[in-house]
Amino acid sequence: MTTSGPSLVVPPSGGLPRNVLAGYALGSLVTGAFSTVPGLLLLPYLTDTLGVAAGISGLLVLLPKAWDVLVNPVAGRISDRRGSRRPFLLVAGLLLGVLFAAIFAAPFPGGPASGAWVALVFLAAATAFAFFQVPYVAMPAELTDGYAERTRLMTWRVAILALAILISGALAPLVVEATGGGREGHRWSGAFVGALIVVGTLATFFGTRGAATLSASESEPSLRAQLRVANGNAPFRALLICWIVQAAGIGTMLAGVKFFGDHVLAQKSASTFLFAAFVGPALLVMPLWSAVGKRHGKLRSLVAASLLFALGALALVVSPVLPAVAVYLIVALVGVGYAGQQVFALAMLPDCIAYDTARTGRRQAGVFTGLWTAGETLGLALGPGIYALILQIFGYVSSATGESAAQSDTARLGVLLGFTVVPALLVGAAVVLLRRYDDRAEAADGPVDKSPLWTTEGPAPEKG
């Protein structure tokens, strides 16, 4: 027997106005900054500025993010019960900006006390982020019912996301260096990124003001019932697991950027150049990925982008014998793959949500996006934890001077493998999880193949 997959037969709505597209996309300044900078700076801040051991530092980065796995579904249910998701964006986003600056403003001189401060404030910031991110990710399924229009909206969003990662990820380390490094430099960097988060919050709140939204007739009566329905959505479940594993791979690579720049490339400001190489090309290839998606479908395009990321990361194993320019070019190739991953996975999520809404008649996008963002948060949190564990195993030496200590050849090997082989394996292997997800939508509002998309046991629901 068969059941249908993501909702591909809902009549597409009219195109979204540009001000709504831009307003929604600018929320990626918030999600991009918070998802990138802690994964980039927090682990080396703990190990090389506060003097916390690598293994403990990994736990301090992991645990607050893991807390979001519990908070995100709750945030989704709460936002589902409200008439508008926009107030959540405003309150949580402004609070997040303040808390982010506080993460890098530890007032205690000692490493253990400062580490505890980072953990507690990071926990509060992660909670605020959950109440911004979950309503934000839920909005596309309610802004439009057009299959191709959701891809267009996600293309705008991921383009701004790439810009946000470039601005926050590339400039945050520069701000640290330009303001004296060490604790003082990190305070200024935290304030800079906190201000960026506030700007993104205000832009998306006012930019989506007055936008028409779609909603189903009712919501599930309980969180348990909603989670049961989400678990029964087989395409969503496969996509979510793939997203978590790939987020762990991306998080591992992000955590290793500064270590890789310091101990493999051994160049000043290498982390900034690596970020520019990683994100810069992504801004240029969005139209290309959009065309690829229209021609080959979202699923095949996601697989292709993931394999491109994995092959590029694996090629970086030979970085120690390559000139720096060649390394940056390979990183740019990885960035092209990353851009495609983000576009297509995020465009497939609203399809899964729309399928569920059409099937049940209930408004529960917040629960799906709560689980989605919880999974992403867990994956991105596991990344620094995995990288810190590799550093610990390979004997990385921490420092409280604000500068990284001299490392052994074994430790440098750990830095290299954690940045290359591990992300390649996680991102590449995850595509196997999508082997039964079949996306047959044709390009850009054209005719749609209405045959079943997902094979499983049980009766087929009627198609609306």
N, C-alpha and C positions, 0 to 999 in steps of 0.2 A: 504494500500500500504506500501511498505518498502523501506528503503534505507540501503545501506551497512554501516558498521561501520569502525573502524580503519583499515588501510591497512595491511591485513594479507596475501595477495596473491602475493605480490611483491616477485620475486625470491630472495632468500638470497644471499648476496655477500660473497666473501671469508672472512676469519677471519682477523680482524685487527691485525697489528703487535704489539708486546708487547710494543715497545717504544712509539707507538701512544696511546695505552691504558693507559700506565703509564703517558705519557705527558699530555693527556687530563685530567686524573683523578687528577693530582696534582693541577689543577686549583681550586679544592675544598678546598685547603688551603686558598684561597682568599674568596670564598663564605662561607665556614664554619666559618672562623674567624669573618667576618663582620656580618654574620647572628646571631652569638652566643654571642660574647662578649658585644656588646651594650645592648642586651636584658638581659644579666646577670649582668653587672656592672653599666650601665648608670643610671638606676633608683635609686639604693642605693647610687651611687656617688652623685647624685643631692640631695637626701633627707638626707643622713647621713654625707656628707662631705661639700657640699656647702650650706646646710641649706634651700633648697627650699622645699616648702610645697608639700605633696604627689600628690595632684590633679594637681597642676601646673607642677610638674615634669613629670607626665604622659602625659600632653599635649606637653611638650618640647621633649619628646621621640617620640610621635606619629606623630606630624606634619611634621617633615623632612622626615620620612618614607612614610607618606601618599603622599607627593610630588612625590615620585617615581611612584605612580599609574598613574600620568600624563606623566612622563618622559619616563617610560619603553616602551610604545608603539611607541613613537617617536624614541627612540634608536633602536628599532627593525626595523622600516622602513628605517632609515639611514643605518644600517648595511646590510639590504637586498640590498641596491643600490650599495654597494661596492663589488668588486670582491673577497675580502678576509676579513674574520672577525678577523683574528689574529692581525692586527695593533690596533684594538680597545682594545684588551686584554692588549697589552703592555702599551699603553699610559694611559688608564683609570686605570689599575692596579697599575702602579707606582705612579700616582697622588693619588690614594686612600690610599696607604701606608703612604704617607706624611700627608694627611688630618686626617687619623685615629689617628696618634700620637698627632695631634693638638687638637683633641676633648678633651683629658684629660689633656691639658696643659693650662687651663684657666689662663690668666695673671692678672686678676682683683681680689682684695681681697674680694669684696662684693658678697653676694649671688646672687642678681638680675643681676648684670653685668656679673658675671661668668655664670649664667644660660643662658643669652642671647648669650654669646660666644659659649656655647655648642650647642645651637639651630642652630646658623648660620653655624658653622663649620660642624656640623652633616648634615645639609642640603646640603652643598657642597660635603661632602663625599658620601651621598646617591646618588647624581647625578652622581658622578664618578663611583660608584658601578653599577648603571644602565647600563652604557656604557661598563662595563666589563661583567656583568652577562647575559645580553640579548644575545649578540653574543656567549657567552660561552654555554648557554643552547641550542642555536639554532644549534650548531655544530653536535651533534649526528645524527640528521636527514640527514645531508649532508656527514657524514663520512662513513655511511653504510646504505644499503637498506635491510639488513637482520633483520627479526623480532626477532629471537633469539639472533642475534649478538648485537642488541641494549640493550637487557637485560644484556648480558655479559659486555658491555661497562658501563652500569649503575651500575653493581655490583662493578666493579673497582672504579668507581667514588664515590659511597656511602661508600665503604671501606675507601678511603682516606678522605672522608667527615667526617666519624666517627673519624678517627685519628686526623683530623684538629680540630674537636670540643673538643676532649679529650685534645689535646695540648693547644689550646687557652683557652678553658673554664676552664680547671683544673689549668693551670699554671698562667693565668692572675691574679686570686685572690692571689695566692702564691707570685707572684712578688710584688703585692701591699703590702702584709704583710712583705716580706723580705726587702723591701726598705724603711720601716718606716711608711707605711700607710698614710692616709690623702691625701692631694694634691700631695705631693712628690711621694708617692708610686704609685698613679694613673698615674702620668707622666711617670714613668719608665714602668709601665704596658702597657700604650698606645704605647710607643716606641717599646716595645717587640712585640706586636701584629702587629704594622705597618711594622716591619721588616719581620715578618712571611708572611704578604701579599705580600711584594716585592719578597720574595723567590718563593711563589706560582705563581706569575705573570711570572717571568722569566722562571720557569720550564715548564709551559704550553705553553708559546710562542715558546720556542725552541724545546720542546718535540713534538709538532705537526707540526713542519717545514717539508715540503715536503710530508705531508699526502695527499693522493688523496681525492677529495671531489666530491660529486654528486650535481647536480643542475638541476632545471627545466628550461624550455626554456625562460620564461619571468616572470616578477613580475607584480603584480596588479598595475594599473596606478595611484591609489591614496590611501591615508591612509583610507579614508572613505570606499572605495570599499573593502580594505583588512579587515577592521573591520567587514564589513557586511558579508563577506565570513566566517570569524572566528565565528561570531555569528550563522551562519547557520550550523556549524559543531556541531551537537548535542552531540556526545560523548565527544568532547573537552569541550563543555560548562558544561556538568555535572561534568566532572573530575575537571575542574577549580574551580567550586563553592565548591566542596568537599575539594579541596586543600586549599582554602582560609579559610574555617571554621576550618579545622584541624590545619592550621598554626597559627590561633588565639589561639587555645588551647595549642599548643606547646609553643608559645610565652608567654602565661600567666604563664605556668609552669617555663620557663626559668627565667622570671622576678622575680619569687618568690624564687629561689634557695637560695640566700644569706639570705633573710628574714626568710625562713624556717629553715636554718641552725642556724641562730643566736637566734631565738625566740621559736622554737619548739624543735629542737635537743639540742640547747644551748651548742654546742661544738666548740672549736677553729678549724678553717680550715675546718669546716663541708661542706662548699660549694665546696671545692676541692674534698672531698671524695664523695659527692653526684654526682659530674660530672664524677668522675672515675667510680662509680657504674653504672651511666646512659649510658656512652659511651663505656666503656671497653668491656662489653659482646657483643656489636654490632660488634666489630671487629672479634669475634669468630663465630658469627652465620650467617655471610654472605653466606658461602657455604650451610648452612641449608636452608636459605630462597631461595637461587637459586634453590635448589632441590624441595622445596615446590612449587615454581612458575612453574617449568617444569611439575610437576605432576598435579597441580590443576588449573593452569592458573593465570594470573596476577590479574584479578579482584577479584577472591575468596581469593587469598593470601593477597591482599590489605585489604579486609574486615577483615580477620582473624587478621592481624597485628594491625589494628586499634582497634579492640575489645580487644586485649591483652593489648594495651596501656591504654585503658579506664578503664578496670577492675583493672589493677595495680594501676593507679592513684587513683581510688576510694578506694582501700584497704588502701592507705596511710592516710585516715581519722583517723585511730586508732593509728597513729604514737606516740601521746603523751604517750600511755601506753605500747609501744613496746620498747624492747632494740634497741640500735642504729644499731646493726648488722642486725636485722630483717628488719629495715627500708631500709638499703642499699640493701638488697637482693630483696625487693619489687621494689625499684628504678631500679635495674638491670633488672627485668622483664619488667618494663615500657620501658627501653632502647632497649630490644629485639624487642618489638612492634614497637618502633620508627624506628629502622633499616629497618624493613620490609616495613613500610609505605613509607620511602624514596625510597627504591629500586623499588617498584612496581609502585608507582605514576609516578616517573621519567622515568620508562621504558614504561609506557602507553602513555606518552606525545608524543614521537617521532612516535608512531603508529598513533596517531591522525593527526600529521603533514604529515606523509607519505600518509595517506588516502587522505588528501586534495590536496597534490601535484599530486597524481595519477588522482584525479577527475578533477582538473582544469588545470594541466600542467604548473602551475606558481610557481615560487620560492618565497615563502612568510613565510618561517620558522621563520624569525625574528619577524614578527607580532604576530604569535602564542606564541612564547616564550616571547615577550614583554608583552603580556597580562598575560601570566603565571607568570612571575617574578613580574609583578606589583601586581598580586593577592597575591603571596607569601609575598611580601614586606608589603602589606596592612595587611595581617593576622598577620605576626610577629610584626608589629607595633601596631596593636590593642591589642595584648597580654599584653605588659607593661601598656598600657592605661587602660585596664580592671583591671589589678592587682592594679594599682595605685588608681583607683576609689574605689575598694574594701577596700584598706587601708584607704582612706579618709573617707569612710562611717563608718568604724569600729573604727575610732579615732586614727590612727597611728600618733605618735609624731616624727617630724623631728629633726635633729641635725646638727650643723655646726662644730662639734668637730672631725669628722673622725671616731667616734664610735657611734653605734646606741644607742638611748635613751632607758630608761626603759619603757616598754609598759604595758598597762592594760590587764586584761584577755580578754576583748572584742577585743582589737587590735590584740592579739595573735590568737584569733579565726578567725579573718579576714585573717591573714597570712596563717593559716592552710587551710581554705576553698578555698582561691584563688590558692593555690598550688595543691589542690587535686580534689575537686568536680567540679570546673569550667572547668579545662582541660579535665576531664573525660567526662563531658557532651558534650563539643564541639567536641572532637575527636570521641567519640562513636556515637553521633547523626548524624554526617556528612555522615556516610556510607549509610544512607537512601537515600541520593542524588544520589547514584550510582545504584539504584534499576533497572534502565532500560539499564544500560551499560552491554553488554553481550560480554565477551571475550572468543572465542571458539578456539583459536590457540592451536595446539598440541605442545608437547615438542620439543625443539631443532631441528629446521629445518626439522621436520617430515612433514607428510601430513597435510594440513590445511583444516579445515571445511570452505567451501566457501559460506555457507548459510548466509542470511542477519544477521547483528549483531545489527541493530538499527531500531526500529519500530517507525515510525512517519507518518504524513500525507504528501502526495506528491508522485510524480513518482520516481521510482528507477533509479539512473544513471547506465550506463553500467559499468561493472567491466573490468579493464584492465588485 
